Amino acid sequence: MKLIAAENLKIDYSYDFKPLKSWPSCLPPIVTNVGETCYIVAGFEVSNSAMLLMVDGTPEEALTALWPVDSLKPFERLRFLKVCGQKFNEDTLQLLSYPLTFQNFCDAKSIAPKNLRALKFLNQWREDIIKLIIELSPTSSETREIIDILCDLHFSGKTWEQCSHDQKSSSLWIGHLNKLKAPRALSADEESARLLQSTSFPRGVKAQWERQGDQAGVTISMKVFSLEDWKKLKTNLDKFQIDESLWT
């Protein structure tokens, strides 16, 4: 390992896999040389550095030593393995063709690349979908749900204009997509939620109508602060009845 002057050197950036963590600006880029060419293996974004830090080994060996694969995020890892020469199937190459901003978004949200494979069925909408997902910043589970529902709607003949509809949040978008997918179910859900809101529950009990896929039902939460509260709550719940029309 030694410092060398960058002047008049042939420098190659082809191993830049766009790591998520920035290289400290106070450190020189790290290079390894093959023949007359110096390959940058760390500090890709540090430009106009007068000095470089030369290490031994091939570019692949230096990269593996500096960037442990297990420390990289999923998309970041795929990019790393690609520049190191690993071959990928068509589906993975398509994932790597997505904009870097979207790849980094997925890594930040812990969205595994395998959960995005269904996007290959939405190629005509892909650019618009990615733009809207980045804008609305849904959670990992919301992103998977959005893509799954969009696939169903695409195959049922819906247009992107019908699916996008100027949404302001990920939850509103999911609600809109579900209504397009099953308008009758959504109307029934709205009526069930209204009926539930008009129901008087025992003190300390909260209820909410929720849908998960093809099933919908009541989610009940309770707060109990003492044994006496628990005894009273059990007595009240034994007497309490939920309107049977919720289940019809």
N, C-alpha and C positions, 0 to 999 in steps of 0.2 A: 504494500500500500504506500503510495507516494503522491505528493502534489506535483502537478505538471502545468505548464502554461498552455492555455487554450489556443493561443495565436497560431495560425497556419495549420491547424489540425483538421483532418477530415472527420467531422462529427456526424453520427447517424442516430436519429431519434425513432427508429422503427420499432423499438421495444417499449415505447410509451403506451401503457395500457390504461392510462387515465385513472390513477389511483385516487381514492376518495380523500385521503389525508394529504395536505399540502406539505411539501418539503420545506424545512426551515430555511428562510432566505439568507440566514447567516452562514449556512454551510454550502460548500461548492457541490456541484453535481458530481455523481460518482460514475466512472466510466470503466470499461474494460476494452482491451483492443484485440482485434483480429486482423493480422496483417497491418495495413496502413490506416485502417479505419478504427476510430474510437466510438464505441456504442454506449450511449447514455443508459444507465440502468436504475438511476434514482436522481431526483431533482430535475425531472423533465421540464417543469415549468419555469425553472431558473434560467433566465436568458441573459446573454451578454456577460457571463461570468468569465473573469480573466484567468481563473485557475480551475483545474479539475482534479478530482481525487481518483487516481488510478488504482484498481484492484486486480488481483490475479484471477484467472479462470475464464471460461467462456461466458458470453452474455447470459445464457440460460442458468449456469451455475451461480453467477453473481446475483441474478434476479431471485433465484430460489433462496439464497442465503439472506438477502435483504428484505424480502417480502414473503414470509411464511404463508403458505397457501391457506392454512387453517385460520389465519387472522383476517382474511379477506371476506368481504360481503359476497353474496351469491353472484350478482352480475359482475362485480369487480373481479371475482375469481375466474369467471368465464373469460373475461377480457385478458386476464393475466395468462391463463392457460393457452389462449389462442396465440398470443405473441410468442409464447414459448414453443409453439409448433404443434400443439395438440389438435387433432382433427375432430370435427363435430358433424353431427347429422344435420339435415336440412332444417329441421324444426329449431334447433339451437342456434344455427346461423341466422335464422329469421329473427329470433329474440335479440341477437347481438346487432341486428340492423336497426333496432329501435333507437330513437334519439337518446343521446347520453343523459339529457335532463330527465327523461323518463326512467332510464335504467337506475340513475342515482336516486330518484324518487322511490322506486321499488325497493332499493337497498335500505333507504331510510325508514320505510314503512314495514320492512321485513316481509316483503312479498316475494315468495319463491318463484323463480322463473317458470317452473312447471305449472304454476297456477295461472300463467298467462298464455299457455299454448292455444287456448280456444280463440285467441285473437286472430289466428291464421284463417278462421272462417269469416272474419270481419274485415278483410283487406280493404274493401271499398270505403269503410268507415274509419279505418285504423287511425289515420292522422287526426281526425276530429275527436275520436274517443280519447286518444292520448292527451290532446290539448285540454279537453274538458276535465279529465281525471286529474291532471296536474293543477288545473285552476281550482277545482273543488277540494282537492286533497282528502279523499276518503280514507278510511282506515283500511287495513289489510283485508278484513272480512268483507267490508263494503265493496272494495274493488273487485274481489272475486264474485260477489253477488251481482254487481253491475255487469260484468262481462258475461256471466252465465245467462242473465235475463236478456241482454242484448242479442246473444246468439239465438235464443228462442224467438225473439221478435223478428230478427232478420230472416230466419227460416220460415216464419209465418207470413212474410211479405210486407212487414212494416218498413217505412222509409226512415232515413236518419233524421229528417225534419220532424217526423212524428216522435222520434225517440229523444231528441235533444231538448227541444221545446224550452230553451232559455232558462235552464235551471240555476238556482241561486245557492244551493247547498247539496251535498251528497245525499242526505236523508230525503230531501224533497225530490231529487232525481230518482232515487230508488222507489219512492212512493208513486211517482209518475210512471215509471217503467212497469211496476206491478199492476197499476191500473190499466195500462195498455195490454198487458199479458192476460189478466183475468178481471175484466171490469165488473162482472157480477160478484165475484168474491170480494172485491174492494168495496162495493156498495153494501154488501152484507156486513163486512167488517166495520164500516162507518156506522151502520145502524147498531151493531152490537156494542161498539165503543160508546155511542150516545146513551144506550140503555144502561150500560154499566156506570156511566157517570151520574146518572139520575138515581142510582141505588145508594141507599144509606148503609154504610158498613159500620161494624162495631168500632169503638175508639181504638186507635193504634193499628188499624188494618187499612191497607191501601191495595187497590185492585186496578189492573190495566189489561185491556184487550190487546193481544199481540198475535201476529201471524209469523210462522216460520215455515217457509215453503208452502206445502199443500195443507198444512195443519194450522189451526188457529184456536186460541183458548184464553183463559183468564190466568194472568200472573198475579199472585197474591203475595204481598210482603207485610210483615208484622214487626212491631217494635214492642218489646217487653222489658221493663226496667226492674221488676221485682217479682218474687214468687206470688205475691198477692195479685199483681197485674195479670200474671199468667193464668191463675185460677179463674179470675173474672173473664178473661178473654176466652178461655175454653167454654165456660158456661154460655157466654153470648154467642159463640160460634155454633154451638149445638142448637140454638134457637134460630139461627140465621138461615135464610133461604135465598138463593140466587134465582132470578127469574128463569124459568125453564125455556123460555123462548130463545135464550142465548144459544142453546144447543140444537136448535131446529133450523 
